[in-house]
Amino acid sequence: MGNDKFELSEIQKRAYNLLESACEYSLRRGTICLVGDFQSGKTTIAKYFLMKKYDNIDKYYINMNLLLLERLSKESVDLSIQSKIKAKTRLIMAVAIDELLEKHFKEHSLLVLDSIEIIYPYNLNPIPMISRYTNDGKICILCVPENEKYIFDFSWGNCEIIRL
């Protein structure tokens, strides 16, 4: 996925320009949500942004589904019954997210969190957690899938929203 071979659609170009502007020129910074249906290009835009700015994008990109499934597995949560033990699962996820944010933002000023749909059934909104760490010019780009099945509650926190 080299920069010279990579092409964004017109909608993706518009969203990318808004993202770049929010990251480079906005005084507010903080949390920026790329919102769109599945396969709309949120991940593509986020990774393209990282490729333009950084040598090692893996240092700044986290797939939340993989991270949280790995954490639940380490905590010996039986994934086949995790929906029956929602409170415990939600707490483990919240702690994992908070630990990730604290560790990452001690060393870096930018983070992309992608593939967050695992948190939806648990009514876990990461924006308030992220907001505690995105100060002093730090930025978290959150890729938010949203459609009829997945509705994200933005009322819990202050963020800039870029819709695809």
Summary of the structure (lengths in Angstrom):
residues: 164
radius of gyration: 15.8
end to end distance: 21.2
largest distance: 47.9
contacts: 471
relative contact order: 0.23
helix: 49%
strand: 16%
